[in-house]
Amino acid sequence: IRCEQSNCKFSPFHPASCKPPVCRRTCWQYLRYPERYSPNIDGYCPSCSQAMGCHYYCQ
């Protein structure tokens, strides 16, 4: 799956300079409604999940 979103840590477009603590405020794997840190960061962003045929957050 090719993710083109820069706020997905699995994307080739995720900037190398995006590291904690900034990454925790900007990247999808760290944000959940209502934008709180979650240690479960091994899943794909919504765009990747949809491309993989998942209905909700794939892990």
PDBQT receptor file of N, H, CA, C and O in Angstrom, charges set to zero:
ATOM      1  N   ILE A   1       0.846  -1.169   0.000  1.00  0.00    +0.000 N 
ATOM      2  CA  ILE A   1       0.000   0.000   0.000  1.00  0.00    +0.000 C 
ATOM      3  C   ILE A   1       0.893   1.235   0.000  1.00  0.00    +0.000 C 
ATOM      4  O   ILE A   1       1.802   1.359   0.821  1.00  0.00    +0.000 OA
ATOM      5  N   ARG A   2       0.628   2.129  -0.915  1.00  0.00    +0.000 N 
ATOM      6  H   ARG A   2      -0.111   2.028  -1.582  1.00  0.00    +0.000 HD
ATOM      7  CA  ARG A   2       1.379   3.379  -0.975  1.00  0.00    +0.000 C 
ATOM      8  C   ARG A   2       0.521   4.486  -0.371  1.00  0.00    +0.000 C 
ATOM      9  O   ARG A   2      -0.539   4.822  -0.898  1.00  0.00    +0.000 OA
ATOM     10  N   CYS A   3       0.982   5.036   0.719  1.00  0.00    +0.000 N 
ATOM     11  H   CYS A   3       1.843   4.763   1.148  1.00  0.00    +0.000 HD
ATOM     12  CA  CYS A   3       0.277   6.126   1.381  1.00  0.00    +0.000 C 
ATOM     13  C   CYS A   3       0.975   7.427   1.026  1.00  0.00    +0.000 C 
ATOM     14  O   CYS A   3       2.189   7.553   1.188  1.00  0.00    +0.000 OA
ATOM     15  N   GLU A   4       0.217   8.378   0.547  1.00  0.00    +0.000 N 
ATOM     16  H   GLU A   4      -0.769   8.275   0.415  1.00  0.00    +0.000 HD
ATOM     17  CA  GLU A   4       0.803   9.650   0.139  1.00  0.00    +0.000 C 
ATOM     18  C   GLU A   4       0.584  10.760   1.163  1.00  0.00    +0.000 C 
ATOM     19  O   GLU A   4       0.881  11.924   0.891  1.00  0.00    +0.000 OA
ATOM     20  N   GLN A   5       0.067  10.407   2.332  1.00  0.00    +0.000 N 
ATOM     21  H   GLN A   5      -0.174   9.462   2.552  1.00  0.00    +0.000 HD
ATOM     22  CA  GLN A   5      -0.180  11.432   3.342  1.00  0.00    +0.000 C 
ATOM     23  C   GLN A   5       1.058  11.646   4.209  1.00  0.00    +0.000 C 
ATOM     24  O   GLN A   5       1.626  10.696   4.749  1.00  0.00    +0.000 OA
ATOM     25  N   SER A   6       1.459  12.890   4.331  1.00  0.00    +0.000 N 
ATOM     26  H   SER A   6       0.998  13.662   3.893  1.00  0.00    +0.000 HD
ATOM     27  CA  SER A   6       2.664  13.190   5.111  1.00  0.00    +0.000 C 
ATOM     28  C   SER A   6       2.457  13.014   6.611  1.00  0.00    +0.000 C 
ATOM     29  O   SER A   6       3.427  12.966   7.367  1.00  0.00    +0.000 OA
ATOM     30  N   ASN A   7       1.200  12.917   7.050  1.00  0.00    +0.000 N 
ATOM     31  H   ASN A   7       0.411  12.956   6.436  1.00  0.00    +0.000 HD
ATOM     32  CA  ASN A   7       0.953  12.731   8.485  1.00  0.00    +0.000 C 
ATOM     33  C   ASN A   7       0.742  11.265   8.854  1.00  0.00    +0.000 C 
ATOM     34  O   ASN A   7       0.193  10.970   9.915  1.00  0.00    +0.000 OA
ATOM     35  N   CYS A   8       1.167  10.349   7.997  1.00  0.00    +0.000 N 
ATOM     36  H   CYS A   8       1.613  10.589   7.135  1.00  0.00    +0.000 HD
ATOM     37  CA  CYS A   8       1.146   8.911   8.272  1.00  0.00    +0.000 C 
ATOM     38  C   CYS A   8       2.589   8.443   8.425  1.00  0.00    +0.000 C 
ATOM     39  O   CYS A   8       3.405   8.657   7.529  1.00  0.00    +0.000 OA
ATOM     40  N   LYS A   9       2.909   7.813   9.542  1.00  0.00    +0.000 N 
ATOM     41  H   LYS A   9       2.246   7.640  10.270  1.00  0.00    +0.000 HD
ATOM     42  CA  LYS A   9       4.311   7.438   9.770  1.00  0.00    +0.000 C 
ATOM     43  C   LYS A   9       4.808   6.355   8.813  1.00  0.00    +0.000 C 
ATOM     44  O   LYS A   9       6.017   6.139   8.718  1.00  0.00    +0.000 OA
ATOM     45  N   PHE A  10       3.908   5.667   8.098  1.00  0.00    +0.000 N 
ATOM     46  H   PHE A  10       2.927   5.843   8.175  1.00  0.00    +0.000 HD
ATOM     47  CA  PHE A  10       4.309   4.642   7.140  1.00  0.00    +0.000 C 
ATOM     48  C   PHE A  10       4.484   5.192   5.727  1.00  0.00    +0.000 C 
ATOM     49  O   PHE A  10       4.872   4.451   4.823  1.00  0.00    +0.000 OA
ATOM     50  N   SER A  11       4.207   6.463   5.526  1.00  0.00    +0.000 N 
ATOM     51  H   SER A  11       3.892   7.065   6.261  1.00  0.00    +0.000 HD
ATOM     52  CA  SER A  11       4.266   7.082   4.209  1.00  0.00    +0.000 C 
ATOM     53  C   SER A  11       5.696   7.453   3.831  1.00  0.00    +0.000 C 
ATOM     54  O   SER A  11       6.468   7.889   4.685  1.00  0.00    +0.000 OA
ATOM     55  N   PRO A  12       6.060   7.281   2.548  1.00  0.00    +0.000 N 
ATOM     56  CA  PRO A  12       7.376   7.763   2.116  1.00  0.00    +0.000 C 
ATOM     57  C   PRO A  12       7.446   9.293   2.159  1.00  0.00    +0.000 C 
ATOM     58  O   PRO A  12       8.531   9.867   2.070  1.00  0.00    +0.000 OA
ATOM     59  N   PHE A  13       6.304   9.944   2.294  1.00  0.00    +0.000 N 
ATOM     60  H   PHE A  13       5.423   9.477   2.366  1.00  0.00    +0.000 HD
ATOM     61  CA  PHE A  13       6.252  11.398   2.365  1.00  0.00    +0.000 C 
ATOM     62  C   PHE A  13       6.296  11.917   3.807  1.00  0.00    +0.000 C 
ATOM     63  O   PHE A  13       6.283  13.128   4.030  1.00  0.00    +0.000 OA
ATOM     64  N   HIS A  14       6.349  11.006   4.783  1.00  0.00    +0.000 N 
ATOM     65  H   HIS A  14       6.359  10.022   4.602  1.00  0.00    +0.000 HD
ATOM     66  CA  HIS A  14       6.466  11.417   6.189  1.00  0.00    +0.000 C 
ATOM     67  C   HIS A  14       7.854  12.011   6.374  1.00  0.00    +0.000 C 
ATOM     68  O   HIS A  14       8.849  11.317   6.163  1.00  0.00    +0.000 OA
ATOM     69  N   PRO A  15       7.944  13.282   6.763  1.00  0.00    +0.000 N 
ATOM     70  CA  PRO A  15       9.253  13.930   6.861  1.00  0.00    +0.000 C 
ATOM     71  C   PRO A  15      10.148  13.295   7.931  1.00  0.00    +0.000 C 
ATOM     72  O   PRO A  15       9.695  12.970   9.029  1.00  0.00    +0.000 OA
ATOM     73  N   ALA A  16      11.409  13.130   7.589  1.00  0.00    +0.000 N 
ATOM     74  H   ALA A  16      11.777  13.394   6.697  1.00  0.00    +0.000 HD
ATOM     75  CA  ALA A  16      12.369  12.558   8.536  1.00  0.00    +0.000 C 
ATOM     76  C   ALA A  16      12.524  13.442   9.770  1.00  0.00    +0.000 C 
ATOM     77  O   ALA A  16      12.901  12.964  10.840  1.00  0.00    +0.000 OA
ATOM     78  N   SER A  17      12.234  14.716   9.617  1.00  0.00    +0.000 N 
ATOM     79  H   SER A  17      11.928  15.104   8.748  1.00  0.00    +0.000 HD
ATOM     80  CA  SER A  17      12.355  15.650  10.737  1.00  0.00    +0.000 C 
ATOM     81  C   SER A  17      11.175  15.563  11.705  1.00  0.00    +0.000 C 
ATOM     82  O   SER A  17      11.207  16.170  12.775  1.00  0.00    +0.000 OA
ATOM     83  N   CYS A  18      10.143  14.818  11.338  1.00  0.00    +0.000 N 
ATOM     84  H   CYS A  18      10.118  14.325  10.469  1.00  0.00    +0.000 HD
ATOM     85  CA  CYS A  18       8.954  14.693  12.188  1.00  0.00    +0.000 C 
ATOM     86  C   CYS A  18       9.195  13.592  13.218  1.00  0.00    +0.000 C 
ATOM     87  O   CYS A  18       9.004  12.408  12.942  1.00  0.00    +0.000 OA
ATOM     88  N   LYS A  19       9.611  14.004  14.396  1.00  0.00    +0.000 N 
ATOM     89  H   LYS A  19       9.765  14.966  14.620  1.00  0.00    +0.000 HD
ATOM     90  CA  LYS A  19       9.931  13.078  15.482  1.00  0.00    +0.000 C 
ATOM     91  C   LYS A  19       9.283  13.594  16.761  1.00  0.00    +0.000 C 
ATOM     92  O   LYS A  19       8.950  14.775  16.858  1.00  0.00    +0.000 OA
ATOM     93  N   PRO A  20       9.106  12.710  17.742  1.00  0.00    +0.000 N 
ATOM     94  CA  PRO A  20       8.536  13.167  19.006  1.00  0.00    +0.000 C 
ATOM     95  C   PRO A  20       9.360  14.327  19.568  1.00  0.00    +0.000 C 
ATOM     96  O   PRO A  20      10.581  14.333  19.413  1.00  0.00    +0.000 OA
ATOM     97  N   PRO A  21       8.745  15.277  20.197  1.00  0.00    +0.000 N 
ATOM     98  CA  PRO A  21       7.330  15.349  20.557  1.00  0.00    +0.000 C 
ATOM     99  C   PRO A  21       6.428  15.933  19.472  1.00  0.00    +0.000 C 
ATOM    100  O   PRO A  21       5.206  15.841  19.589  1.00  0.00    +0.000 OA
ATOM    101  N   VAL A  22       6.993  16.534  18.417  1.00  0.00    +0.000 N 
ATOM    102  H   VAL A  22       7.986  16.609  18.323  1.00  0.00    +0.000 HD
ATOM    103  CA  VAL A  22       6.163  17.141  17.368  1.00  0.00    +0.000 C 
ATOM    104  C   VAL A  22       5.295  16.094  16.680  1.00  0.00    +0.000 C 
ATOM    105  O   VAL A  22       4.121  16.345  16.407  1.00  0.00    +0.000 OA
ATOM    106  N   CYS A  23       5.853  14.941  16.401  1.00  0.00    +0.000 N 
ATOM    107  H   CYS A  23       6.807  14.737  16.623  1.00  0.00    +0.000 HD
ATOM    108  CA  CYS A  23       5.109  13.877  15.712  1.00  0.00    +0.000 C 
ATOM    109  C   CYS A  23       3.848  13.490  16.494  1.00  0.00    +0.000 C 
ATOM    110  O   CYS A  23       2.822  13.159  15.899  1.00  0.00    +0.000 OA
ATOM    111  N   ARG A  24       3.926  13.531  17.785  1.00  0.00    +0.000 N 
ATOM    112  H   ARG A  24       4.759  13.800  18.269  1.00  0.00    +0.000 HD
ATOM    113  CA  ARG A  24       2.767  13.168  18.613  1.00  0.00    +0.000 C 
ATOM    114  C   ARG A  24       1.623  14.162  18.475  1.00  0.00    +0.000 C 
ATOM    115  O   ARG A  24       0.476  13.840  18.784  1.00  0.00    +0.000 OA
ATOM    116  N   ARG A  25       1.933  15.366  18.012  1.00  0.00    +0.000 N 
ATOM    117  H   ARG A  25       2.866  15.627  17.761  1.00  0.00    +0.000 HD
ATOM    118  CA  ARG A  25       0.885  16.375  17.821  1.00  0.00    +0.000 C 
ATOM    119  C   ARG A  25       0.386  16.423  16.383  1.00  0.00    +0.000 C 
ATOM    120  O   ARG A  25      -0.658  17.020  16.118  1.00  0.00    +0.000 OA
ATOM    121  N   THR A  26       1.110  15.805  15.442  1.00  0.00    +0.000 N 
ATOM    122  H   THR A  26       1.958  15.320  15.657  1.00  0.00    +0.000 HD
ATOM    123  CA  THR A  26       0.751  15.962  14.031  1.00  0.00    +0.000 C 
ATOM    124  C   THR A  26       0.414  14.668  13.303  1.00  0.00    +0.000 C 
ATOM    125  O   THR A  26      -0.370  14.698  12.354  1.00  0.00    +0.000 OA
ATOM    126  N   CYS A  27       0.967  13.548  13.705  1.00  0.00    +0.000 N 
ATOM    127  H   CYS A  27       1.604  13.523  14.476  1.00  0.00    +0.000 HD
ATOM    128  CA  CYS A  27       0.825  12.326  12.912  1.00  0.00    +0.000 C 
ATOM    129  C   CYS A  27      -0.351  11.463  13.344  1.00  0.00    +0.000 C 
ATOM    130  O   CYS A  27      -0.667  11.357  14.529  1.00  0.00    +0.000 OA
ATOM    131  N   TRP A  28      -0.983  10.855  12.361  1.00  0.00    +0.000 N 
ATOM    132  H   TRP A  28      -0.726  10.942  11.398  1.00  0.00    +0.000 HD
ATOM    133  CA  TRP A  28      -2.237  10.139  12.560  1.00  0.00    +0.000 C 
ATOM    134  C   TRP A  28      -2.130   9.028  13.589  1.00  0.00    +0.000 C 
ATOM    135  O   TRP A  28      -3.051   8.842  14.385  1.00  0.00    +0.000 OA
ATOM    136  N   GLN A  29      -1.036   8.288  13.595  1.00  0.00    +0.000 N 
ATOM    137  H   GLN A  29      -0.288   8.439  12.949  1.00  0.00    +0.000 HD
ATOM    138  CA  GLN A  29      -0.919   7.153  14.500  1.00  0.00    +0.000 C 
ATOM    139  C   GLN A  29      -0.907   7.573  15.974  1.00  0.00    +0.000 C 
ATOM    140  O   GLN A  29      -1.156   6.746  16.851  1.00  0.00    +0.000 OA
ATOM    141  N   TYR A  30      -0.626   8.817  16.245  1.00  0.00    +0.000 N 
ATOM    142  H   TYR A  30      -0.424   9.489  15.531  1.00  0.00    +0.000 HD
ATOM    143  CA  TYR A  30      -0.630   9.307  17.624  1.00  0.00    +0.000 C 
ATOM    144  C   TYR A  30      -1.924  10.008  18.001  1.00  0.00    +0.000 C 
ATOM    145  O   TYR A  30      -2.193  10.198  19.187  1.00  0.00    +0.000 OA
ATOM    146  N   LEU A  31      -2.727  10.394  17.025  1.00  0.00    +0.000 N 
ATOM    147  H   LEU A  31      -2.508  10.240  16.062  1.00  0.00    +0.000 HD
ATOM    148  CA  LEU A  31      -3.939  11.161  17.298  1.00  0.00    +0.000 C 
ATOM    149  C   LEU A  31      -5.176  10.291  17.217  1.00  0.00    +0.000 C 
ATOM    150  O   LEU A  31      -5.299   9.462  16.316  1.00  0.00    +0.000 OA
ATOM    151  N   ARG A  32      -6.064  10.471  18.126  1.00  0.00    +0.000 N 
ATOM    152  H   ARG A  32      -5.963  11.145  18.858  1.00  0.00    +0.000 HD
ATOM    153  CA  ARG A  32      -7.366   9.808  18.114  1.00  0.00    +0.000 C 
ATOM    154  C   ARG A  32      -8.374  10.851  18.557  1.00  0.00    +0.000 C 
ATOM    155  O   ARG A  32      -8.016  11.811  19.241  1.00  0.00    +0.000 OA
ATOM    156  N   TYR A  33      -9.588  10.680  18.188  1.00  0.00    +0.000 N 
ATOM    157  H   TYR A  33      -9.878   9.901  17.633  1.00  0.00    +0.000 HD
ATOM    158  CA  TYR A  33     -10.623  11.589  18.652  1.00  0.00    +0.000 C 
ATOM    159  C   TYR A  33     -10.801  11.394  20.146  1.00  0.00    +0.000 C 
ATOM    160  O   TYR A  33     -11.023  10.257  20.562  1.00  0.00    +0.000 OA
ATOM    161  N   PRO A  34     -10.724  12.363  20.939  1.00  0.00    +0.000 N 
ATOM    162  CA  PRO A  34     -10.405  13.777  20.659  1.00  0.00    +0.000 C 
ATOM    163  C   PRO A  34      -8.918  14.084  20.792  1.00  0.00    +0.000 C 
ATOM    164  O   PRO A  34      -8.489  14.580  21.834  1.00  0.00    +0.000 OA
ATOM    165  N   GLU A  35      -8.152  13.812  19.799  1.00  0.00    +0.000 N 
ATOM    166  H   GLU A  35      -8.501  13.409  18.953  1.00  0.00    +0.000 HD
ATOM    167  CA  GLU A  35      -6.728  14.101  19.714  1.00  0.00    +0.000 C 
ATOM    168  C   GLU A  35      -5.965  13.839  21.008  1.00  0.00    +0.000 C 
ATOM    169  O   GLU A  35      -5.543  14.765  21.701  1.00  0.00    +0.000 OA
ATOM    170  N   ARG A  36      -5.804  12.587  21.307  1.00  0.00    +0.000 N 
ATOM    171  H   ARG A  36      -6.146  11.835  20.744  1.00  0.00    +0.000 HD
ATOM    172  CA  ARG A  36      -5.027  12.224  22.489  1.00  0.00    +0.000 C 
ATOM    173  C   ARG A  36      -3.996  11.176  22.094  1.00  0.00    +0.000 C 
ATOM    174  O   ARG A  36      -4.214  10.416  21.150  1.00  0.00    +0.000 OA
ATOM    175  N   TYR A  37      -2.917  11.131  22.783  1.00  0.00    +0.000 N 
ATOM    176  H   TYR A  37      -2.740  11.747  23.550  1.00  0.00    +0.000 HD
ATOM    177  CA  TYR A  37      -1.849  10.184  22.500  1.00  0.00    +0.000 C 
ATOM    178  C   TYR A  37      -2.301   8.759  22.771  1.00  0.00    +0.000 C 
ATOM    179  O   TYR A  37      -2.932   8.477  23.790  1.00  0.00    +0.000 OA
ATOM    180  N   SER A  38      -1.976   7.881  21.864  1.00  0.00    +0.000 N 
ATOM    181  H   SER A  38      -1.464   8.110  21.037  1.00  0.00    +0.000 HD
ATOM    182  CA  SER A  38      -2.253   6.463  22.042  1.00  0.00    +0.000 C 
ATOM    183  C   SER A  38      -0.976   5.697  21.727  1.00  0.00    +0.000 C 
ATOM    184  O   SER A  38      -0.388   5.911  20.667  1.00  0.00    +0.000 OA
ATOM    185  N   PRO A  39      -0.531   4.819  22.608  1.00  0.00    +0.000 N 
ATOM    186  CA  PRO A  39       0.707   4.086  22.339  1.00  0.00    +0.000 C 
ATOM    187  C   PRO A  39       0.576   3.057  21.223  1.00  0.00    +0.000 C 
ATOM    188  O   PRO A  39       1.587   2.506  20.789  1.00  0.00    +0.000 OA
ATOM    189  N   ASN A  40      -0.623   2.781  20.747  1.00  0.00    +0.000 N 
ATOM    190  H   ASN A  40      -1.445   3.229  21.099  1.00  0.00    +0.000 HD
ATOM    191  CA  ASN A  40      -0.827   1.809  19.673  1.00  0.00    +0.000 C 
ATOM    192  C   ASN A  40      -0.610   2.498  18.334  1.00  0.00    +0.000 C 
ATOM    193  O   ASN A  40      -1.560   2.991  17.725  1.00  0.00    +0.000 OA
ATOM    194  N   ILE A  41       0.643   2.534  17.872  1.00  0.00    +0.000 N 
ATOM    195  H   ILE A  41       1.415   2.133  18.367  1.00  0.00    +0.000 HD
ATOM    196  CA  ILE A  41       0.979   3.273  16.662  1.00  0.00    +0.000 C 
ATOM    197  C   ILE A  41       1.382   2.358  15.513  1.00  0.00    +0.000 C 
ATOM    198  O   ILE A  41       1.988   2.816  14.544  1.00  0.00    +0.000 OA
ATOM    199  N   ASP A  42       1.058   1.086  15.606  1.00  0.00    +0.000 N 
ATOM    200  H   ASP A  42       0.566   0.714  16.393  1.00  0.00    +0.000 HD
ATOM    201  CA  ASP A  42       1.475   0.148  14.579  1.00  0.00    +0.000 C 
ATOM    202  C   ASP A  42       0.429  -0.066  13.494  1.00  0.00    +0.000 C 
ATOM    203  O   ASP A  42       0.599  -0.942  12.647  1.00  0.00    +0.000 OA
ATOM    204  N   GLY A  43      -0.628   0.697  13.499  1.00  0.00    +0.000 N 
ATOM    205  H   GLY A  43      -0.766   1.409  14.187  1.00  0.00    +0.000 HD
ATOM    206  CA  GLY A  43      -1.663   0.558  12.482  1.00  0.00    +0.000 C 
ATOM    207  C   GLY A  43      -1.486   1.583  11.377  1.00  0.00    +0.000 C 
ATOM    208  O   GLY A  43      -0.728   2.543  11.514  1.00  0.00    +0.000 OA
ATOM    209  N   TYR A  44      -2.191   1.364  10.289  1.00  0.00    +0.000 N 
ATOM    210  H   TYR A  44      -2.806   0.583  10.178  1.00  0.00    +0.000 HD
ATOM    211  CA  TYR A  44      -2.130   2.256   9.144  1.00  0.00    +0.000 C 
ATOM    212  C   TYR A  44      -3.111   3.408   9.304  1.00  0.00    +0.000 C 
ATOM    213  O   TYR A  44      -4.086   3.297  10.046  1.00  0.00    +0.000 OA
ATOM    214  N   CYS A  45      -2.855   4.511   8.611  1.00  0.00    +0.000 N 
ATOM    215  H   CYS A  45      -2.062   4.600   8.009  1.00  0.00    +0.000 HD
ATOM    216  CA  CYS A  45      -3.759   5.651   8.642  1.00  0.00    +0.000 C 
ATOM    217  C   CYS A  45      -5.031   5.298   7.867  1.00  0.00    +0.000 C 
ATOM    218  O   CYS A  45      -5.055   4.275   7.183  1.00  0.00    +0.000 OA
ATOM    219  N   PRO A  46      -6.089   6.110   7.951  1.00  0.00    +0.000 N 
ATOM    220  CA  PRO A  46      -7.350   5.781   7.273  1.00  0.00    +0.000 C 
ATOM    221  C   PRO A  46      -7.209   5.570   5.767  1.00  0.00    +0.000 C 
ATOM    222  O   PRO A  46      -7.879   4.701   5.208  1.00  0.00    +0.000 OA
ATOM    223  N   SER A  47      -6.353   6.346   5.100  1.00  0.00    +0.000 N 
ATOM    224  H   SER A  47      -5.810   7.052   5.554  1.00  0.00    +0.000 HD
ATOM    225  CA  SER A  47      -6.173   6.177   3.653  1.00  0.00    +0.000 C 
ATOM    226  C   SER A  47      -5.574   4.815   3.323  1.00  0.00    +0.000 C 
ATOM    227  O   SER A  47      -6.020   4.146   2.391  1.00  0.00    +0.000 OA
ATOM    228  N   CYS A  48      -4.568   4.407   4.084  1.00  0.00    +0.000 N 
ATOM    229  H   CYS A  48      -4.206   4.950   4.842  1.00  0.00    +0.000 HD
ATOM    230  CA  CYS A  48      -3.949   3.096   3.865  1.00  0.00    +0.000 C 
ATOM    231  C   CYS A  48      -4.949   1.978   4.156  1.00  0.00    +0.000 C 
ATOM    232  O   CYS A  48      -5.057   1.020   3.391  1.00  0.00    +0.000 OA
ATOM    233  N   SER A  49      -5.674   2.107   5.259  1.00  0.00    +0.000 N 
ATOM    234  H   SER A  49      -5.586   2.885   5.880  1.00  0.00    +0.000 HD
ATOM    235  CA  SER A  49      -6.654   1.087   5.633  1.00  0.00    +0.000 C 
ATOM    236  C   SER A  49      -7.706   0.910   4.555  1.00  0.00    +0.000 C 
ATOM    237  O   SER A  49      -8.083  -0.213   4.222  1.00  0.00    +0.000 OA
ATOM    238  N   GLN A  50      -8.180   2.029   4.006  1.00  0.00    +0.000 N 
ATOM    239  H   GLN A  50      -7.873   2.942   4.276  1.00  0.00    +0.000 HD
ATOM    240  CA  GLN A  50      -9.193   1.961   2.955  1.00  0.00    +0.000 C 
ATOM    241  C   GLN A  50      -8.627   1.286   1.711  1.00  0.00    +0.000 C 
ATOM    242  O   GLN A  50      -9.307   0.475   1.082  1.00  0.00    +0.000 OA
ATOM    243  N   ALA A  51      -7.397   1.611   1.355  1.00  0.00    +0.000 N 
ATOM    244  H   ALA A  51      -6.845   2.270   1.865  1.00  0.00    +0.000 HD
ATOM    245  CA  ALA A  51      -6.770   1.003   0.188  1.00  0.00    +0.000 C 
ATOM    246  C   ALA A  51      -6.563  -0.497   0.382  1.00  0.00    +0.000 C 
ATOM    247  O   ALA A  51      -6.548  -1.260  -0.583  1.00  0.00    +0.000 OA
ATOM    248  N   MET A  52      -6.404  -0.913   1.645  1.00  0.00    +0.000 N 
ATOM    249  H   MET A  52      -6.416  -0.293   2.430  1.00  0.00    +0.000 HD
ATOM    250  CA  MET A  52      -6.229  -2.332   1.950  1.00  0.00    +0.000 C 
ATOM    251  C   MET A  52      -7.566  -3.052   2.074  1.00  0.00    +0.000 C 
ATOM    252  O   MET A  52      -7.597  -4.272   2.236  1.00  0.00    +0.000 OA
ATOM    253  N   GLY A  53      -8.668  -2.313   2.001  1.00  0.00    +0.000 N 
ATOM    254  H   GLY A  53      -8.642  -1.322   1.870  1.00  0.00    +0.000 HD
ATOM    255  CA  GLY A  53      -9.988  -2.921   2.083  1.00  0.00    +0.000 C 
ATOM    256  C   GLY A  53     -10.502  -3.075   3.496  1.00  0.00    +0.000 C 
ATOM    257  O   GLY A  53     -11.455  -3.818   3.730  1.00  0.00    +0.000 OA
ATOM    258  N   CYS A  54      -9.886  -2.383   4.446  1.00  0.00    +0.000 N 
ATOM    259  H   CYS A  54      -9.111  -1.779   4.256  1.00  0.00    +0.000 HD
ATOM    260  CA  CYS A  54     -10.345  -2.438   5.829  1.00  0.00    +0.000 C 
ATOM    261  C   CYS A  54     -11.464  -1.426   6.019  1.00  0.00    +0.000 C 
ATOM    262  O   CYS A  54     -11.449  -0.347   5.426  1.00  0.00    +0.000 OA
ATOM    263  N   HIS A  55     -12.423  -1.782   6.844  1.00  0.00    +0.000 N 
ATOM    264  H   HIS A  55     -12.435  -2.659   7.326  1.00  0.00    +0.000 HD
ATOM    265  CA  HIS A  55     -13.522  -0.866   7.116  1.00  0.00    +0.000 C 
ATOM    266  C   HIS A  55     -13.139   0.141   8.178  1.00  0.00    +0.000 C 
ATOM    267  O   HIS A  55     -13.695   1.239   8.213  1.00  0.00    +0.000 OA
ATOM    268  N   TYR A  56     -12.213  -0.201   9.036  1.00  0.00    +0.000 N 
ATOM    269  H   TYR A  56     -11.762  -1.092   9.008  1.00  0.00    +0.000 HD
ATOM    270  CA  TYR A  56     -11.761   0.670  10.107  1.00  0.00    +0.000 C 
ATOM    271  C   TYR A  56     -10.300   0.362  10.341  1.00  0.00    +0.000 C 
ATOM    272  O   TYR A  56      -9.779  -0.594   9.767  1.00  0.00    +0.000 OA
ATOM    273  N   TYR A  57      -9.657   1.099  11.124  1.00  0.00    +0.000 N 
ATOM    274  H   TYR A  57     -10.080   1.875  11.591  1.00  0.00    +0.000 HD
ATOM    275  CA  TYR A  57      -8.248   1.028  11.468  1.00  0.00    +0.000 C 
ATOM    276  C   TYR A  57      -7.663  -0.391  11.415  1.00  0.00    +0.000 C 
ATOM    277  O   TYR A  57      -7.985  -1.229  12.257  1.00  0.00    +0.000 OA
ATOM    278  N   CYS A  58      -6.812  -0.651  10.434  1.00  0.00    +0.000 N 
ATOM    279  H   CYS A  58      -6.550   0.030   9.750  1.00  0.00    +0.000 HD
ATOM    280  CA  CYS A  58      -6.132  -1.953  10.302  1.00  0.00    +0.000 C 
ATOM    281  C   CYS A  58      -4.911  -1.995  11.218  1.00  0.00    +0.000 C 
ATOM    282  O   CYS A  58      -4.276  -0.975  11.485  1.00  0.00    +0.000 OA
ATOM    283  N   GLN A  59      -4.610  -3.170  11.680  1.00  0.00    +0.000 N 
ATOM    284  H   GLN A  59      -5.126  -3.999  11.463  1.00  0.00    +0.000 HD
ATOM    285  CA  GLN A  59      -3.388  -3.334  12.461  1.00  0.00    +0.000 C 
ATOM    286  C   GLN A  59      -2.571  -4.449  11.869  1.00  0.00    +0.000 C 
ATOM    287  O   GLN A  59      -1.493  -4.760  12.375  1.00  0.00    +0.000 OA
TER     288      GLN A  59
